[in-house]
Amino acid sequence: MSMARVGIIALSLAFAALASRPPAGEQVIRVTARKFAYTPNEIVVHRGVPVLLELTSLDREHGFKLPALGLSAKIEPGRTTRLRFIPATTGRVPFSCNIFCGSGHDDMNGALVVVE
């Protein structure tokens, strides 16, 4: 393998490592889904501050949909699903489960509250 090729591979790995690092000041929020509820069901974040949601499920497959920000994800038991975003405006916007999870599915919702 040529030295130029080794250099390109090393540079690519360095950029990949930098890209996987969270942005400085990122707010990390862990959200747990379980049959018919999210914990917490109200998430407070600050406008302009990067947010990382770490979504997990305690019992079965659930979904997470926050239409106002165009976010949607599948949450599988035993895995962590990560969503990153930067809230641009203040206010209260709803989120909900978008994968049918049983008779209480329609009540599985919450709110993202963006403050200054």
C-alpha positions in Angstrom: 0.0 0.0 0.0 1.4 3.4 -1.0 2.2 6.0 1.6 -0.3 8.4 -0.1 -3.1 5.8 0.3 -2.2 5.2 4.0 -2.3 9.0 4.5 -5.7 9.3 2.9 -7.1 6.4 5.0 -5.7 8.0 8.2 -7.1 11.4 7.3 -10.5 9.8 6.6 -10.5 8.1 10.0 -9.6 11.4 11.7 -12.5 13.2 10.1 -14.9 10.3 11.0 -13.8 10.6 14.6 -14.4 14.3 14.6 -17.8 13.9 13.0 -18.9 11.5 15.7 -18.1 13.9 18.6 -21.1 15.8 20.0 -21.1 19.5 19.4 -19.8 21.7 22.2 -22.5 22.5 24.7 -24.9 19.8 23.4 -27.7 19.0 25.8 -28.2 15.3 26.1 -31.6 14.1 27.2 -32.5 10.5 27.8 -36.1 9.5 27.0 -37.5 6.1 27.9 -40.5 4.7 26.1 -42.7 2.0 27.6 -46.3 0.9 26.9 -48.3 4.1 26.5 -45.8 6.6 28.1 -42.6 8.5 27.7 -40.4 9.4 30.6 -40.0 12.3 30.7 -43.1 13.3 28.8 -42.1 17.0 28.8 -38.7 17.9 27.5 -37.3 21.4 28.1 -34.5 22.7 25.9 -33.0 26.0 25.0 -33.4 27.8 21.7 -30.2 27.6 19.6 -28.5 25.0 21.9 -27.8 21.6 20.2 -29.8 18.7 21.6 -29.2 15.0 21.5 -32.2 12.8 22.4 -31.2 9.3 23.5 -34.4 7.2 23.1 -34.8 3.7 24.6 -37.6 1.3 25.1 -38.3 -0.9 28.1 -40.8 -3.3 26.6 -41.4 -3.3 22.9 -41.0 -1.3 19.7 -42.2 2.2 19.8 -41.9 5.3 17.7 -41.1 8.9 18.3 -42.5 11.6 16.0 -42.0 15.3 16.4 -43.6 16.8 13.3 -42.8 20.4 14.0 -39.1 19.7 13.7 -39.4 16.9 11.0 -38.1 14.3 13.4 -39.2 10.6 13.4 -37.5 7.5 14.7 -38.1 3.9 15.6 -37.3 2.9 19.2 -36.3 -0.8 19.6 -35.9 -2.6 23.0 -32.3 -3.0 24.0 -31.0 -0.3 21.6 -30.5 3.4 21.9 -31.8 5.6 19.1 -30.2 9.0 18.8 -31.8 12.2 17.3 -29.8 15.4 17.0 -31.3 18.8 16.4 -31.0 22.5 17.2 -34.3 24.2 18.1 -34.6 27.5 16.3 -37.8 29.0 17.8 -39.3 29.0 21.3 -42.7 27.4 22.1 -44.3 24.2 23.0 -44.7 21.4 20.3 -46.2 17.9 20.7 -44.5 14.6 20.1 -46.1 11.1 20.0 -45.6 7.5 19.3 -46.0 6.7 15.6 -45.8 2.9 15.9 -49.0 1.2 17.1 -48.2 -0.3 20.6 -51.6 -1.3 21.9 -54.9 0.0 23.3 -53.3 3.0 25.0 -51.3 4.0 21.9 -53.3 7.2 21.3 -52.4 8.5 24.7 -48.6 8.0 24.3 -47.5 11.6 23.7 -45.6 14.5 25.2 -44.3 17.9 24.5 -41.0 19.6 23.7 -40.8 23.0 25.3 -38.2 25.4 23.8 -37.3 28.3 26.0 -34.8 31.2 25.6 
